[in-house]
Amino acid sequence: MTAVECSNAAICFASGLLTMSSDGHGFIGILRLSDGDCINVSLPVSRSKILLGGPPTAMSIRGRVLPFPLGEDILSFRVNGRPIGFGRCGRYYVFVK
């Protein structure tokens, strides 16, 4: 799927190179697609910690598409207990189990 297709879907399937980062409150991955677009990805904390600071990793993902919470005073949030960082690839992210 493309980034636009994912943004309009309930479930996203995509492949690309994933780079993991942390904003100090949670983890968020950036999946760079072959067309140059990107998708924000939330992976389980254990997997995020392994990938954090490493080189881009080829990955295929599948998960629910969820919007980032909006508001100037929101610094952090959790979904099912998982701390999620804010991404730079649009107003949504893919929550991978």
Phi, psi and omega in degrees: 000153174273171177298320179294317178298318179296320183297337181255008184251163174275323179236136180244137172239125180205158178227147178174203178256122183257132173241126182265141176220171177223137177264013181092344180247335182190179181256148172211134177259152174246115178264111180271118182277165182296336179274002178096342177289169179222160180228134173285137183226131173253116177256163174306148184305318181299318178289321179299317180298322179295320184277338184302127178082357181269177179288162175305138184241129176296130185206145169248134183236157174212129178185178178285141176267123182230146178279149171288143175293140181257143178150137183295332185268003180272115179258332181205161176203163181229149172232123184051038179083353182270125176286129184240131177275164178273137182258175183248007185247060179097185185260019180222167174215162178256120181269107183262129179284000000 
